[in-house]
Amino acid sequence: MNARGIILLTGGAGFIGSHVAVEVAAAGWIPVLLDNFCTSERSVVGRISELVGGPVRCIEADIRDAQAMHAAFGSTPVHAVIHLAGLKAVGESVEQPELYHDNNVRGTEVLLTAMDEFGVRRMVFSSSCTVYGTPQRLPIDESHPLSAINPYGQTKLDIERMLDRWVDAGSERHVCSLRYFNPVGAHASALIGESPRGIPNNLMPYVVKVARGELSELGVFGGDWPTPDGTGIRDYIHVVDLARGHVAALERLDSMRHERINLGTGVGASVLEVVHAFERVNGVKVPYAMRPRRAGDAASAFADAGLAERRLGWRARLGLDEMMRDSWAFATRDDG
Ligand SMILES: NC(=O)c1ccc[n+]([C@@H]2O[C@H](COP(=O)([O-])OP(=O)(O)OC[C@H]3O[C@@H](n4cnc5c(N)ncnc54)[C@H](O)[C@@H]3O)[C@@H](O)[C@H]2O)c1
């Protein structure tokens, strides 16, 4: 590894953070993870080390712990922070809005204070397409109106605004908020991927659990949307493409103050397209049953990915088949 500088990844042991760490290292930076493992496993650190070909340091800390954050920055000369740490389950955020505010919003405040103490001026932030609320036009570009339709989405909006104030309050501060669409897939090695605990919230982990026989069938919420096959359309993006988008943002951070950029493919896929692609690519059945629409869902949401291409020189390269193949390879990695 040549040493371009240290990139601190909060939430670096998580689904997206682990893939970002690998791409950051491949670009010649030194990733250091910081995680409290509230939704991830310690074993991920060893797997990342295996993938980057050398030991990766992980600081076990909670971003809300000011002392621990002070110690973390004190022990490490950080070039930039990629801030992925956060809770992301929409349903849980409705049940426990204070927890989401405390963990995500206050946690970011504590992180920024520690960065200020040590003169760290660059951040790439994990935002989300949830900041657009219910789509009012398609494709969704970055000037689409913003609204929070649940407490989780509110935390992302609050943090983006906090980052505006942070950038304005000091000189030479640089932030890129990446608004992810729907990250799926796993590293091609099947060493890292997504392993949600309990009943998954999102389509892909649910499909995987049904394919493995751990859940009996996939409930498809709404077969009567105004889409070609009646099921909801989303913009799925391979997590490795997404991770590379972070490196592209990192490379251009110094030319930004606070920019918001979508990371999506620009192409939507319906629930049934995902199910059928999964079945075809992996040769397994995914039994499903149509259910009524869920309140708050939208027929279609997909990105205008043009700004990422113009501003970051990045675009998604992997398609639905690779997403399906890699998700399944990771889910079945330990099967004989
Ligand atoms: N996966 C998605 O669909 C998606 C979409 C849009 C945005 N995002 C955002 O991307 C980020 C990463 O998501 P992910 O899918 O990798 O989730 P994840 O749960 O796999 O990873 C989050 C990581 O952050 C850590 N973490 C949480 N709170 C922490 C705290 N207080 N201190 C230290 N570590 C903490 C967790 O232990 C975990 O390792 C999150 O901020 C999420 O909101 C995710």
The ligand as an SDF file (V2000), in Angstrom:
LIG
                    3D

 44 48  0  0  0  0  0  0  0  0999 V2000
  -28.1070    0.3780    2.5970 N   0  0  0  0  0  0  0  0  0  0  0  0
  -28.9370    1.2750    2.1100 C   0  0  0  0  0  0  0  0  0  0  0  0
  -29.9390    0.9310    1.4830 O   0  0  0  0  0  0  0  0  0  0  0  0
  -28.6620    2.7520    2.2850 C   0  0  0  0  0  0  0  0  0  0  0  0
  -29.3070    3.6740    1.4340 C   0  0  0  0  0  0  0  0  0  0  0  0
  -29.0590    5.0310    1.6040 C   0  0  0  0  0  0  0  0  0  0  0  0
  -28.2020    5.4710    2.6110 C   0  0  0  0  0  0  0  0  0  0  0  0
  -27.6020    4.5500    3.4250 N   0  0  0  0  0  0  0  0  0  0  0  0
  -26.7120    5.0380    4.4960 C   0  0  0  0  0  0  0  0  0  0  0  0
  -25.4260    4.4780    4.3410 O   0  0  0  0  0  0  0  0  0  0  0  0
  -24.8110    4.3010    5.6020 C   0  0  0  0  0  0  0  0  0  0  0  0
  -24.2920    2.8820    5.7200 C   0  0  0  0  0  0  0  0  0  0  0  0
  -25.3920    1.9910    5.5550 O   0  0  0  0  0  0  0  0  0  0  0  0
  -25.2090    0.4100    5.4960 P   0  0  0  0  0  0  0  0  0  0  0  0
  -26.2290   -0.1010    4.5540 O   0  0  0  0  0  0  0  0  0  0  0  0
  -23.7910    0.0550    5.3080 O   0  0  0  0  0  0  0  0  0  0  0  0
  -25.7020    0.0400    6.9630 O   0  0  0  0  0  0  0  0  0  0  0  0
  -25.0170   -0.9070    8.0530 P   0  0  0  0  0  0  0  0  0  0  0  0
  -25.9790   -0.9760    9.1920 O   0  0  0  0  0  0  0  0  0  0  0  0
  -24.5470   -2.1640    7.4330 O   0  0  0  0  0  0  0  0  0  0  0  0
  -23.7360   -0.0460    8.4590 O   0  0  0  0  0  0  0  0  0  0  0  0
  -23.7650    1.0240    9.3580 C   0  0  0  0  0  0  0  0  0  0  0  0
  -22.5430    0.8800   10.2560 C   0  0  0  0  0  0  0  0  0  0  0  0
  -22.5150    1.9790   11.1550 O   0  0  0  0  0  0  0  0  0  0  0  0
  -22.2360    1.4870   12.4430 C   0  0  0  0  0  0  0  0  0  0  0  0
  -22.8050    2.4580   13.3960 N   0  0  0  0  0  0  0  0  0  0  0  0
  -24.1130    2.8150   13.5370 C   0  0  0  0  0  0  0  0  0  0  0  0
  -24.2300    3.7210   14.5120 N   0  0  0  0  0  0  0  0  0  0  0  0
  -22.9790    3.9580   14.9840 C   0  0  0  0  0  0  0  0  0  0  0  0
  -22.4570    4.7930   16.0110 C   0  0  0  0  0  0  0  0  0  0  0  0
  -23.2450    5.5500   16.7680 N   0  0  0  0  0  0  0  0  0  0  0  0
  -21.1200    4.7900   16.2280 N   0  0  0  0  0  0  0  0  0  0  0  0
  -20.3060    4.0050   15.4820 C   0  0  0  0  0  0  0  0  0  0  0  0
  -20.7390    3.1830   14.5260 N   0  0  0  0  0  0  0  0  0  0  0  0
  -22.0720    3.1570   14.2750 C   0  0  0  0  0  0  0  0  0  0  0  0
  -22.8730    0.1160   12.5030 C   0  0  0  0  0  0  0  0  0  0  0  0
  -22.3240   -0.7270   13.4830 O   0  0  0  0  0  0  0  0  0  0  0  0
  -22.5810   -0.4000   11.0820 C   0  0  0  0  0  0  0  0  0  0  0  0
  -21.3280   -1.0480   11.0110 O   0  0  0  0  0  0  0  0  0  0  0  0
  -25.8590    4.6670    6.6470 C   0  0  0  0  0  0  0  0  0  0  0  0
  -25.6140    5.9830    7.0750 O   0  0  0  0  0  0  0  0  0  0  0  0
  -27.1630    4.5820    5.8740 C   0  0  0  0  0  0  0  0  0  0  0  0
  -28.1360    5.4430    6.3950 O   0  0  0  0  0  0  0  0  0  0  0  0
  -27.7960    3.2120    3.2780 C   0  0  0  0  0  0  0  0  0  0  0  0
  1  2  1  0
  2  3  2  0
  2  4  1  0
  4  5  1  0
  4 44  2  0
  5  6  2  0
  6  7  1  0
  7  8  2  0
  8  9  1  0
  8 44  1  0
  9 10  1  0
  9 42  1  0
 10 11  1  0
 11 12  1  0
 11 40  1  0
 12 13  1  0
 13 14  1  0
 14 15  2  0
 14 16  1  0
 14 17  1  0
 17 18  1  0
 18 19  2  0
 18 20  1  0
 18 21  1  0
 21 22  1  0
 22 23  1  0
 23 24  1  0
 23 38  1  0
 24 25  1  0
 25 26  1  0
 25 36  1  0
 26 27  1  0
 26 35  1  0
 27 28  2  0
 28 29  1  0
 29 30  1  0
 29 35  2  0
 30 31  1  0
 30 32  2  0
 32 33  1  0
 33 34  2  0
 34 35  1  0
 36 37  1  0
 36 38  1  0
 38 39  1  0
 40 41  1  0
 40 42  1  0
 42 43  1  0
M  CHG  2   8   1  16  -1
M  END
$$$$
